[in-house]
């Protein structure tokens, strides 16, 4: 039975995406959406995607390959609305260079916990970045991936230094899984949606 589970897991996990090398370090672009693509096996689940600088080419993966001991510059386009945090601590940026993020062009140490939509967190290295949600009065929201930069979104950027080689789990800590007990089931516990891995090579 365990062999069957492992076999099914390995044949159904999406692939990985490598960060783009630049002169100042690696660059990783991600997107978060209120619902996956309509043809996904879970079309109503919230999800992270790898994207490019123009929020195009959306491979459905949550495993990201990064170089070891390197500064990584991350940009996250968030198209989802606010869910709020149960623990306000997650509203603060930790583990980034300077413990700050840039939200829509303004540098800050955190956001109002009520305005959080998602969190990008790598607990093993102490990294946690809150993502502010799109306003409930947004005029041009995106319902399903892929989303365009012309749709309402927030943009969060931050930089962190990768540790040594290894496999590190990342996850979201906002209870954003609507329809599941306490908001932590379904996409919140499934690799390929609201959690995944950082492969440091």
N, C-alpha and C positions, 0 to 999 in steps of 0.2 A: 504494500500500500504506500509506503514511504517512497519507494522507487517510482511509482506511478505519479505521485504528487510532484516529485522533483522533475520528472520527465515533462509533465504538463507545464510546470513553471518555466522550464528552460526553453520550451518551444513556443511559449506565448509572450515572453517578455520582449518589449520593443528593443531595438538596437540602441547604440550610443551615439553621441555627437561630441566631437572634439572642439575645444575653444580655438579661436583664430589667433595665431601668434602675431604680435605687433612689436614694435621697437620698445614700447614701455611695459610689455608684459602680455599676458593672454587676454583675449576679449571674448566674453560669453554673453549672448543675447537670449533672453527667455521671455515667454508670454504666459499670462494666466487668463483663463476664460471662465465665464459662468457655466458653460456647457461645451462638451467636446463636439467634434464634427458629427453631423447627422448620421453618417454611415458607421460611426464607432459602435462597438458592442454595448456601450453604456452612454448613449447620446445625451443623457441629462446630467452626467457627472461633471463637476468642476475639474479643472486639470491645468497642469503646467505643460508647456511645449517649448522646444528649442525653436528659435526663430533667427532671422538675420537682422541686420541693422535697420532695415525698412519694414520690419514686421511682416515678412513674406516667407515662403518656403517653410512651412510648419511641420517638421517631422515629429510624430507623436512619441517622444521619448523623454524619460526623466533620468537617464544615466548620462553624465557629462564627464568627458575625459579632459583632465587638466594637468599641466606640467608641475612637477614637484618643486617646492621652495621658490615659488614664482609669484609675483604680484598678478592677480587676476582682476580685471575690470569687468563688472557685471552690470548689464542693463536689463531691467525687467519692465515690460509693458503690461500693465494690469487693466483688464477690461471688465472685471467683476465688481459688483457693488459691495458695500461694507456689511460685514457680519458681526463685528465687534469681538473683543477678546474677553475671555473669562479671567485671565491673569494679566493685569496691566503691565507687568514686567516685560512681556513680549512686545510692548509698544516702543521699547527702547532699542536702539541699534547697539549691538555688542559684537566684538570680534572683527569689525571692519577697521581699516586704517583710520585712526583718529576717533574710532567709535562714532562715526557719523555716516549719514547717507545724504544723497541729493535727491530731493523730491520735487519733480517738475521744475528743476533748475535752481532750487533753493536748498542750501545745506542745513541740515537739522540733525539733532541727536535722537529724535523719535517722533512719534505721531500720537494723536489722541487715541487711546485704546478703543473707543467706540467707533472710530473711523476705519479700523483695520479690516481688510478684506482677506488677506493671506499673510503668511510669514514664511520666509525662506530661512531655514535653520539647519546648521550642521552641528549637532550637540557635541560631538567628539572633539571639535576644535574651538568651541565656544562662540561660534558665529550665529547670529540671529538678526534678521532684517525684517522689519514690519513693512507691509505694503498697504498703502492707503487705497480705499475703495473708490470707485466711480460714484459721483453724486447720484442720489435717488431721482434727481430732477434732470438727469442727462438727456439731451435732445437727440443724440445719435448713438445709442448703445449698441454693442455687438452681442448677439444672442448665442451664436455658436462659432467655434473655431472653423476656419482661420479668420482672424480679425485684421482690419486695415488700420493704419495710423490715422485715417480720416474718421474712424469711430472714436467715441469718447473713451478716454483711458487716462491712467496716471503713469508717469515714468519715474522709476526709482533706479538710481545708479549708486554703486558702491565699489570699493576695492578691498580685497583681502589677500593675505599671503597664504599660499597652500603649504601644508605640512609635508613631511616625507612621503615616499611612495606608500600606497595602500588603498583600501576600499573603505569609503566613509559614507555612512547613511545620512541623507538629508530628508527633511519633512516639513510640512506645514503644521502649525499648532493652533490655527484658528478653527473652531468647530463649524466648518463650512459645508458639511455633508448633509444638505437638507433631506429630510425624510428618514434619517437614521437616528437611533437613540443617542442623545447628547451631541449629535452632529459629528461624531468621530468614526462612523462606520463607512462602508462603501469606498469611495475614492480616497478617503483619509488614510486607509490602511492598505491601499493597493499600489504597488509599484507601477509606474506608467501614468499615474494621475496626480495625486498630491504628495507623493514621496518617491524617492529613488536613491541613486547612488552617485557619489563623486569618485571616479577612478583617478587617482593621482599617480602619474607614471614618470 
